[in-house]
Amino acid sequence: MIPAGTLGPGVKAELATSYPHMLAEDTVVWRQYVRERGRFIKACWYDVHVGESVPVPNDLPPEIQTVSLAVTRKRIDVIALMGGVYHIIEVKPWGGYVALGQCLVYQRLFRAEYPRFRPTLPLIVCSALDEDCLDEFQFRRVGYYRVTLASEGAG
């Protein structure tokens, strides 16, 4: 068991068929990011749990309470250490206001739960961007990276 407030050992950013708790459409985006930018990642951590669990009724069996408490915490797709900065990464096909909100909340929760891991930068990795949000990304200091999927590139 990893002590509270520590991430445990990071892993190398490598191409895989799936990543912990990542949806298939997100996996496509992340795989391309690893192809394009993986060489800059010193270490990464997947499916990092932050925040509080959803309260469960006390009359549930203890094993159900334990499982429920474990699976209802928020989950950061990827924490990636690049250039001495811990990037809090939300991976989505569509980089818009939902991803923006997730990044901001995840950064706050990560900083509270893992105070030793600084500095941090929220980062949206996507294959398409909501142009209406770009000013807000800049204002909120949320980075973004748009990957080019194979079907979009020149043949």
Stockholm file with secondary structure:
# STOCKHOLM 1.0

chainA/1-155         MIPAGTLGPGVKAELATSYPHMLAEDTVVWRQYVRERGRFIKACWYDVHVGESVPVPNDLPPEIQTVSLAVTRKRIDVIALMGGVYHIIEVKPWGGYVALGQCLVYQRLFRAEYPRFRPTLPLIVCSALDEDCLDEFQFRRVGYYRVTLASEGAG
#=GR chainA/1-155 SS CCCTTCCCCCBCCCCCSCCTTCCHHHHHHHHHHHHHHGGGCSEEEEEEEESCCCCCCTTSCHHHHHHHHHHSSEEEEEEEEETTEEEEEEECSEESHHHHHHHHHHHHHHHHHCTTSCSEEEEEEESEECGGGHHHHHHHTCEEEECCCTTTSCC
#=GC SS_cons         CCCTTCCCCCBCCCCCSCCTTCCHHHHHHHHHHHHHHGGGCSEEEEEEEESCCCCCCTTSCHHHHHHHHHHSSEEEEEEEEETTEEEEEEECSEESHHHHHHHHHHHHHHHHHCTTSCSEEEEEEESEECGGGHHHHHHHTCEEEECCCTTTSCC
//
